[in-house]
């Protein structure tokens, strides 16, 4: 008997890690980030960049570099983040400028995702960073995992039959654009090829290594009456984003990429995307994630989220389904 099965029998399930190790979200106060951006044209050298940064910004950067091995700092919620910044001060400066000048909303300005070499950054370090007068927010990067049924082979679209979906004419949804943020998609699948408007898999291969994103996309928009696979609920247009990194070794757990995820959410703002499907979840609340969800909902985007399948773990509250005004969907198994 496998370990997981044995623990299920014993009533004890291994808990997933709530946060992504070695990553934190830092938000500079937008006014500080804008001032740094305004001073950028006058700072022609690295020394000038250092002098242009206030102590309240240089101090936390030095603290991260000297104590935790700062590796990179990149702007969040910026669709085109430019080149990948490293730990050099001019690259950090560039990231701050981008977060101030390229964020799609004022409420999304100043957010950074920070990668450090030392994976063990505790509450004391986060508290010290938060003490800076230039910083609005410091929090761990929340981990999200895919929501899969225990036995996916049992899915036979019983739900659509239960609501007599096949008895009625399917409504036209050809002008509705739906974003699916998941493990990727088989873009060449005969049930999906004509439905996919775009597929973004930045930094990863195109292959859906788990098949989860392909399954979800098919449930939404698989072609009807083509003698292949299943029937989707709507003939909508799909925008697929791969927000999980390819595993380095076979059998590895899915590796959530919050940077790509934030880009995908930001890309939906001011676009023709009106629905976002998120069959993912985790137990950690994120103020950064909640901020962009509020902007999307204010823009009229419908966000469908998974309520979770963790009934054997006491049905903990999960996110993003736990954020206000999202539509939490429970799948019976």
C-alpha positions in Angstrom: 0.0 0.0 0.0 1.4 3.4 -1.0 2.1 5.9 1.8 -0.7 8.3 0.8 -3.2 5.4 0.7 -2.0 4.2 4.1 -2.4 7.7 5.6 -5.9 8.0 4.2 -6.8 4.7 5.8 -5.4 6.0 9.1 -7.3 9.3 8.7 -4.1 11.3 8.4 -3.2 13.0 5.2 0.1 14.7 4.5 -0.4 18.5 4.5 0.7 20.4 1.5 3.1 23.3 1.9 1.1 26.5 2.0 3.8 28.8 0.6 6.3 28.7 -2.3 9.8 28.3 -0.6 12.3 31.1 -1.2 9.8 33.6 -2.6 8.0 36.6 -1.1 5.8 39.4 -2.3 6.9 42.9 -1.5 4.9 46.0 -2.3 6.6 49.3 -2.2 4.3 52.2 -1.6 3.2 53.4 -5.0 4.3 57.0 -4.3 7.8 55.7 -3.4 8.0 53.6 -6.6 6.8 56.5 -8.7 9.4 58.8 -7.2 12.2 56.3 -8.0 10.8 56.0 -11.6 10.8 59.8 -11.9 14.4 60.0 -10.7 15.6 57.3 -13.1 16.4 59.5 -16.1 18.8 61.5 -14.0 20.7 58.4 -12.7 23.1 57.4 -15.4 25.3 55.0 -13.4 24.9 52.3 -10.8 26.2 54.6 -8.1 23.7 57.3 -9.1 20.9 54.7 -9.0 22.0 53.7 -5.5 22.0 57.4 -4.4 18.6 57.9 -6.0 17.0 55.2 -3.9 15.8 56.2 -0.5 17.3 54.5 2.5 14.0 52.8 3.3 14.4 50.9 0.0 18.1 50.3 -0.1 18.0 49.0 3.5 15.5 46.1 2.8 17.3 45.2 -0.5 20.6 45.0 1.3 19.1 43.0 4.1 17.7 40.4 1.6 21.0 40.3 -0.3 23.3 39.9 2.8 21.1 37.6 4.8 19.1 35.5 2.4 21.0 35.6 -1.0 18.7 37.9 -3.1 18.5 36.2 -6.5 15.9 38.2 -8.4 13.2 40.9 -8.1 10.5 41.2 -10.7 7.4 43.3 -11.1 4.1 41.7 -10.4 0.9 42.3 -12.4 3.0 43.6 -15.4 2.2 41.7 -18.5 5.4 42.6 -20.3 8.0 42.5 -17.5 10.9 43.0 -19.8 14.2 41.2 -19.2 14.6 39.0 -16.1 16.2 41.2 -13.3 19.0 39.7 -11.2 20.3 40.9 -7.9 22.3 43.9 -9.3 21.1 47.2 -8.0 20.4 48.6 -11.5 18.2 45.5 -12.3 16.3 45.9 -9.0 15.9 49.6 -9.8 14.5 48.6 -13.3 12.0 46.3 -11.7 10.7 49.0 -9.4 10.4 51.4 -12.2 8.4 48.9 -14.3 6.1 48.2 -11.3 5.4 51.9 -11.1 5.0 52.7 -14.8 3.5 49.6 -16.4 1.0 48.3 -13.8 -2.5 48.3 -15.4 -4.1 49.9 -12.3 -2.9 52.2 -9.6 -3.9 49.6 -7.0 -1.5 47.2 -8.6 1.5 49.5 -8.7 4.7 48.7 -6.7 4.2 44.9 -6.3 7.4 42.8 -6.6 8.0 39.1 -6.5 11.4 38.4 -4.8 13.4 35.2 -5.1 16.1 34.4 -2.5 18.6 31.6 -2.3 17.8 30.8 1.4 14.4 29.0 1.4 14.0 29.5 5.2 12.7 33.0 5.5 10.8 33.2 8.8 8.2 35.5 10.3 10.9 37.6 12.0 12.5 38.5 8.6 9.2 39.4 7.1 8.4 41.6 10.1 11.8 43.4 9.7 11.1 44.1 6.0 7.6 45.4 6.9 9.1 47.9 9.3 10.4 50.0 6.4 8.4 53.2 5.8 8.7 52.6 2.1 7.0 49.2 2.1 3.2 48.6 2.2 3.1 44.8 2.2 5.3 41.8 2.8 3.9 38.3 2.5 4.9 34.8 1.5 4.0 33.7 -2.1 0.9 31.5 -1.7 1.1 28.0 -3.1 -1.8 26.8 -5.2 -2.4 23.3 -6.4 -4.6 21.8 -9.1 -8.1 20.5 -8.1 -8.4 16.9 -9.3 -10.8 14.2 -8.5 -9.5 11.1 -6.8 -10.5 9.0 -9.8 -10.6 11.1 -13.0 -11.6 8.1 -15.1 -15.0 8.1 -13.5 -15.9 11.5 -15.0 -18.5 10.7 -17.7 -20.3 14.1 -17.8 -23.0 12.8 -15.5 -23.5 16.4 -14.4 -24.7 17.6 -17.8 -27.1 14.7 -18.0 -28.4 15.4 -14.6 -29.4 19.0 -15.6 -30.7 17.7 -19.0 -28.1 19.8 -20.8 -28.2 17.6 -23.9 -32.0 17.9 -24.2 -31.9 21.6 -25.1 -30.2 23.6 -27.8 -26.8 24.9 -26.6 -26.7 28.7 -26.5 -24.3 30.5 -28.8 -21.2 31.8 -27.0 -18.9 32.5 -29.9 -18.2 36.0 -28.7 -17.4 35.1 -25.1 -13.7 34.9 -24.3 -12.7 32.6 -21.4 -9.3 32.4 -19.7 -8.2 29.1 -18.3 -5.2 29.3 -15.9 -4.0 25.8 -15.4 -1.4 23.2 -16.2 -1.5 24.0 -19.9 -3.5 22.6 -22.8 -3.2 20.1 -25.7 -3.6 22.8 -28.3 -3.8 20.3 -31.1 -6.6 18.2 -29.6 -9.4 17.8 -32.2 -11.9 18.7 -29.6 -10.1 22.0 -28.7 -8.0 23.2 -31.7 -10.7 25.4 -33.1 -11.7 26.8 -29.7 -8.3 28.1 -28.6 -7.7 31.8 -29.3 -4.2 31.9 -27.7 -2.0 29.7 -25.5 0.7 31.2 -23.3 3.3 29.0 -21.7 6.1 31.5 -21.0 9.3 29.7 -20.1 7.8 26.2 -20.2 7.1 23.7 -22.9 3.7 23.6 -24.6 2.9 20.1 -23.4 0.2 19.8 -20.7 2.3 17.6 -18.5 -0.7 16.7 -16.2 -3.6 16.8 -18.6 -5.6 18.8 -16.1 -5.8 22.0 -18.1 -6.8 20.0 -21.2 -9.6 18.3 -19.2 -10.8 21.6 -17.8 -10.7 23.3 -21.2 -12.6 20.4 -22.8 -15.3 20.6 -20.1 -15.8 24.3 -21.1 -15.4 24.3 -24.8 -15.0 20.9 -26.4 -16.5 20.8 -29.9 -20.0 19.2 -30.0 -21.1 16.5 -32.4 -17.6 15.8 -34.0 -17.5 12.2 -33.0 -14.5 12.9 -30.7 -14.2 13.0 -27.0 -16.8 14.9 -25.0 -19.1 17.9 -25.4 -18.2 21.3 -24.0 -20.8 23.5 -22.3 -20.2 26.5 -24.6 -18.7 27.2 -28.0 -16.6 30.1 -26.5 -13.1 31.3 -27.2 -10.3 30.0 -24.9 -7.3 31.9 -23.7 -5.1 29.3 -22.0 -2.2 30.1 -19.6 0.2 27.6 -18.2 0.8 28.7 -14.6 2.5 25.6 -13.4 6.2 24.9 -14.2 7.2 21.7 -16.0 8.4 19.2 -13.4 12.1 18.6 -13.3 11.7 14.9 -12.6 8.8 12.4 -13.3 6.4 12.2 -10.4 7.2 15.6 -9.0 4.3 17.7 -7.6 3.0 20.5 -9.6 5.1 23.7 -9.1 2.9 26.8 -9.0 4.4 29.8 -10.8 2.9 33.0 -9.1 4.7 35.3 -11.5 3.1 33.8 -14.6 -0.2 33.6 -12.8 -0.1 37.3 -11.9 0.7 38.1 -15.6 -2.3 36.1 -16.7 -4.6 37.9 -14.3 -3.3 41.3 -15.3 -3.6 40.4 -19.0 -7.4 39.9 -18.5 -7.8 43.5 -17.4 -8.8 45.8 -20.3 -9.1 42.8 -22.6 -12.0 40.9 -24.2 -11.7 38.2 -21.6 -14.9 38.2 -19.5 -14.6 34.9 -17.7 -11.6 33.3 -15.8 -11.7 29.7 -14.8 -9.4 28.7 -11.9 -9.5 25.0 -11.0 -6.8 25.6 -8.4 -6.7 26.3 -4.7 -4.7 26.6 -1.5 -5.2 27.5 2.1 -3.1 30.7 2.3 -4.7 34.1 1.9 -2.8 36.6 -0.2 -3.4 40.4 -0.1 -1.7 40.7 -3.5 -3.9 38.1 -5.1 -7.0 39.6 -3.4 -6.1 43.0 -4.8 -6.1 42.0 -8.4 -9.2 39.9 -8.0 -11.0 43.0 -6.7 -9.9 44.9 -9.8 -11.0 42.1 -12.2 -14.4 41.9 -10.5 -14.8 45.7 -10.7 -14.0 45.4 -14.4 -16.9 43.0 -14.8 -14.9 39.8 -15.1 -16.6 36.6 -13.8 -14.2 34.5 -11.9 -15.1 30.8 -11.4 -13.0 29.1 -8.7 -12.7 25.6 -7.2 -14.0 25.2 -3.6 -11.7 22.2 -3.1 -11.9 18.5 -2.6 -10.2 18.3 0.8 -13.2 16.8 2.6 -10.8 14.3 4.2 -8.8 17.2 5.7 -11.8 18.9 7.3 -12.8 21.1 4.3 -10.5 24.1 5.1 -11.3 27.4 3.6 -9.5 27.7 0.4 -8.4 30.5 -2.0 -9.0 32.0 -4.4 -12.6 30.7 -3.9 -12.6 32.4 -0.5 -12.2 35.9 -1.9 -15.4 38.0 -2.1 -17.6 37.9 -5.3 -15.9 34.9 -6.9 -18.1 32.0 -7.9 -17.0 29.0 -5.9 -17.8 25.7 -7.6 -17.9 22.3 -5.8 -17.5 19.1 -7.7 -19.3 16.1 -6.3 -17.2 12.9 -6.5 
